[in-house]
Amino acid sequence: MAGKVSFPGPKTSEVFVLDGSDSHSPNFGSLVFIDRVILTPMPAPILPSRILPKITRLAAPHIPLAVYRRLLPRNPIGFFYHAVSDTPLPHIKHLYPIKSAAEFEQDILYLKQHYTLIGYPELCSLAESLTRRIADSPSIPSNAAFLSFDDGFVECTTVVRPLLLKHNIPCLFFLATDWMDNQAMYYRGKMSLAIEALAKLDPEQQNATLSRITPTARCTHRHNLQLSNLATFKSWLLSHQQADEPLIDRVCDLLEVDIPGFLRTRQPFLTRAQIQEMQAEGFVFGAHTRRHPKLSTISQGEQAAEIVESCQFVCEMTGQDQVPFAFPFSGSGVDRDFLARLRTEHPHIGPLFDTQKLRRDRPFIFQRIWADQPVPGVLPERNLAHWLRDAYIREMNRSYS
């Protein structure tokens, strides 16, 4: 079925034409789903600036990944997770969905088929050479990718580690150092445990419990706040930030959530012994701050303390001279010149890792795509392709908006 689709190229002086004349796929309006793609640079038409983003957004979902790699070249591409488990994890369950072991293995197989997985030594050398603008910089494969896990959940060793070893995949693990050895619980983890505790009660018990919580909620929120059911309670509780942790602790007390007991019996975070065992197997550990704050919400002095102290802790624990650092939530809003100075003043801080998908950044900062979530209706073997396409579409929309 014949058909062509034109859309803007990465340079303003050209467009790309997707020639679907050999395609056996059906038409989609004026677009064509393409099996075989021919990229042909052509003179760009003169389009009003308000029309160009609309055309781009219309075409974006139907552009093959192979074309995106030409349009928006990024190398390497990073993916990050938090946990993998075949059973629900109550401290994560109400925050975001995670993949099963089988689903994560499908991600690994997809990466092995389409990318060359590289480890921290290659990433570190690349960041160093680009930062110093060394002419003869080390080369990496043209289709390089890397994996990482944030937060330091115990499933990194019980579930993830065996699969990585099975497939010989390098991986980075970033630790929120105050949580290591189950010394403290993440404030959002407390939220999830509180929601889980309320969800386990019958409707009558839920109503009675919410009646006890509502006065506490109104003291720090709207005076007319009404926590009428599980949904309103969940929405209200998840709206809080780390500065509200005393309130979150009070809610946990009212729900009889035993945080110290959970840390002691469930042990949701990696221990020093487990980390050292994984390190001996070749896995690399980095820092993820001490307390997992959103860095853009605290002062630069506090940002520096969180980064420097957590990296120093991981250095001392692992014996590394330099360790990578990953931003909690996102590094958006954190001044890049400040980060460059911090790395110069503290050589034990290695490359930095952010979560802004495919956005370009300073040479010492690698971006990553969040890959935790299974997608309803998408086959497990195509899940990672879905998130990769989503990242390309978002970057294209941002570039042309």
KASUL-V937665 format. One record per pair of residues at least 24 apart in sequence whose ideal C-beta (glycine too) atoms are under 6 Angstrom apart, sorted by sequence separation. I is the first residue (numbers start at 1). J is the second residue. If there is no record, write none. Layout:
i->(I:I)
j->(J:J)
//
This chain:
i->(147:148:149:150:287:325:17:116:151:330:5:118:322:324:336:5:14:15:37:116:220:287:323:324:325:326:327:115:116:117:118:322:3:15:285:14:37:115:13:31:199:198:285:315:358:111:216:357:294:287:292:286:296:311:358:286:287:288:296:300:304:308:311:195:279:286:289:295:213:212:191:191:119:242:7:117:120:187:194:101:105:187:190:194:197:108:197:10:187:194:190:194:193:76:77:78:79:80:81:82:75:76:82:76:80:83:85:84:83:85:185:84:84:185:182:182:182:179:181:181:95:95:91:94:93:91:94:91:90:90:186:171:172:173:174:176:178:175:177:178:154:172:174:154:176:152:157:152:157:177:177:150:174:120:150:91:127:124:124:131:130:131:127:103:98:106:110:99:106:96:97:103:107:74:78:80:78:79:81:82:81:79:72:72:68:60:60:56:57:56:53:52:53)
j->(171:172:173:174:311:349:42:141:176:355:31:144:348:350:362:32:41:42:64:143:247:314:350:351:352:353:354:143:144:145:146:350:32:44:314:44:67:145:44:62:230:230:318:348:391:145:250:391:329:323:328:323:333:348:395:324:325:326:334:338:342:346:349:234:318:325:328:334:254:254:237:238:170:293:59:169:172:242:251:159:163:245:248:252:255:167:257:71:248:255:252:257:257:144:145:146:147:148:149:150:144:145:151:146:150:153:155:155:155:159:259:159:160:263:263:267:269:269:271:272:188:192:189:192:192:192:195:193:193:196:292:283:284:285:286:288:290:288:290:291:268:286:288:270:292:269:274:270:278:310:313:288:326:284:326:268:351:350:351:363:363:364:364:374:372:380:384:374:381:372:373:380:384:358:366:368:368:369:371:372:372:371:392:395:392:393:396:396:397:400:400:400:401)
//
